[in-house]
């Protein structure tokens, strides 16, 4: 059976697809229901964006890595932020000790963002930012930097993750209760719809749901349940479906089960088109197109025999391409042990480039379309996703399902089953429970300078000393009044950022107004 528990026959024939209607179930590439791809020419017209996720230490260190990756042929940037930045703490906060610059780059203020993108014109590069609870603040920094570069906001392209619901079920970097968190999400969507038309204001993420242990079917089902909640919230805020839906984007995982992953992407495209058209009444064809980024599965990387990860990542990346992704990140071989070295990052990028330029795979649109096995699997996966969505709808939607712990429990069950299969030998993991080696693999790993926090705090102290204190106080007071009202918070946050108010100061005001989720951070 597949990783999602779908039973597999030894052979598939025309009988397995005899009820398949080509026009309604597949259609032509670039046409509803988009099973075969959202563009008619797919990669013959334009390759996917090669966007390597990177960030560590200080803004200067990460900036050097960005320039290196761009010089190696990368076509988009993807920013990893450290944990204090994700949780709305400045680097000088006591809870930030030991975490500054460790899981990503430390960003406290616009000054850090200026250093992060030094020498990189924002109108020439597409940027993705993996940030959620503090997404409005980090995106305000990006907009402020664009203004300083004399770049029009209408020329900015990229994505901010801004998907808070999956944090409550899979990842944990939430700050505020669900209701005000949803308000911040919709405020950012509304602001971008009006002022930053090329920007994707949300990337609804199944990636972290999958990393937490979900199956392929659950990854799409729970992501779409969350997505439906965001769409409803935007509609309730008065936004027009065909104004904001074309800018919705998604973020998925490419796991080890090669054919299941390909079928998963095709099923997701078809189902999302139907959800937008039939459930939400979208008329614009662009509103029905599932646009998504894929990252290879971090949870499949092994610390044992890390060079094997190059092979795993290659197969996962190939599944993403055959599945029709618009953007791709390939993990590095050493990421089960540390942040990737430059050499490892280069190999990961070269993996994409070899698929793109040497394999011949991009030369045909949906080359596996029509395969008896692929079409059977696509149909079966879609049917199982729909069953999950019907269960969640019967509970009152994703918010209710999260509050009742249903989604979390389903993920935990799948994660437990997966781990038990490895431990009892039912699932083979090369180098872990089969074909093992005693060789020590912990050589040539990237380490973050332990003085990063000291340097970051020193800069932060100087920044706060240079600022106009009265202006900072007035702007934070204005932000508090806005947060207490029903007005969009983005203009007030942007004013604070342009005056070099820090992420921690802004987050503390919002904590005071909104409170924190489940006593977190108190």
Secondary structure, 3 states (H helix, E strand, C coil): CCCCCCCCCCCCCHHHHCCCCHHHHHCCCCCCCCCCCCCCCHHHCCCCEEEEEECCECHHHHHHHHHHHHHCCCCEEEEEECHHHHHCCCCCCHHHCCCCCCCCECCCCHHHHHHHCCCCCCCCCEEEEECCCCHHHHHHHHHHHHHHCCCCHHHCCEEECCCCHHHHHHHCCCCCCHHHHHHHHHHHHHHHHHHCCCEECEEEECHHHHHCCCCHHHHHHHHHHHHHHHHHHHHHCCCCHHHHHHHEEEEEEECCCHHHHHHHHHHHHHHHHHHHHHHCCCCCHHHHCCCEEEEECHHHCCCCCCCHHHHHHHHHHHHHHHHCCCEEECCCCCCCCCCCCHHHHHHHHHHHHHHHHCCCHHHCCCCCCCCHHHHHHHHHHHHHHHHHHHHHHHCCCHHHHHHCCHHHHHHHHHHHHHHHHHHCCCCCCECCCECCCCCCCCCCCCCCCCCHHHHHHHHHHHHHHHCCHHHHHHHHHHHHHHHHCCCCCHHHHHHHHHCCCCHHHHHHHHHHHHCCHHHCCC
